[in-house]
Amino acid sequence: MYADTAALEFTHYDSFCVQLGRWTREGLLEKIANATYRLAPDCLPPQQPTDSRRP
C-alpha cells in the first residue's frame, strides 16, 4: 500500500474527521462552514486569462 493512498482508506467516520482537520491545519483545505470544506486557493492551479473575443 502506498503512503499517499493510505490516508484515504478510512474505516471510521472519526478517522475521516481527523484527516480533514489535519489537511486544514496543513493548509490544503479551508473550513468555510460547519462540515463544509474547500480546497485552499494555494492548492488550485493558476487560472488562465479568458479572452471574451474567442468563440
C-alpha positions in Angstrom: 0.0 0.0 0.0 1.3 3.5 -0.9 1.5 6.1 1.8 -0.3 8.7 -0.3 -3.3 6.4 -0.8 -3.4 5.0 2.7 -4.8 8.3 4.0 -8.0 7.8 2.0 -8.8 4.3 3.3 -11.0 5.2 6.2 -12.9 2.6 8.1 -14.4 5.0 10.7 -16.1 8.4 10.4 -13.9 9.7 13.2 -10.7 8.9 11.2 -12.0 10.9 8.3 -12.8 13.9 10.5 -9.3 13.8 12.0 -7.8 13.7 8.5 -9.9 16.7 7.4 -8.6 18.6 10.4 -5.1 17.7 9.6 -5.4 18.8 6.0 -7.0 22.1 7.2 -4.1 22.7 9.6 -1.6 21.9 6.8 -3.2 24.5 4.6 -4.6 22.1 2.0 -8.3 22.8 2.9 -10.2 25.7 4.2 -13.2 25.2 6.5 -15.8 27.6 5.3 -18.8 26.4 7.4 -19.8 23.6 9.7 -18.9 20.4 7.9 -18.0 22.3 4.8 -14.5 22.4 3.3 -13.0 23.6 0.1 -9.5 23.3 -1.5 -7.2 26.1 -0.3 -6.5 28.7 -3.0 -2.8 27.9 -2.9 -3.6 24.3 -4.0 -5.6 25.4 -7.0 -4.0 25.5 -10.4 -3.4 29.0 -11.8 -6.4 30.2 -13.9 -5.8 31.1 -17.5 -7.0 34.6 -18.5 -10.1 34.4 -20.6 -10.4 36.2 -23.9 -14.0 37.3 -24.3 -13.4 37.7 -28.1 -12.8 34.0 -28.6 -15.8 31.9 -30.0 
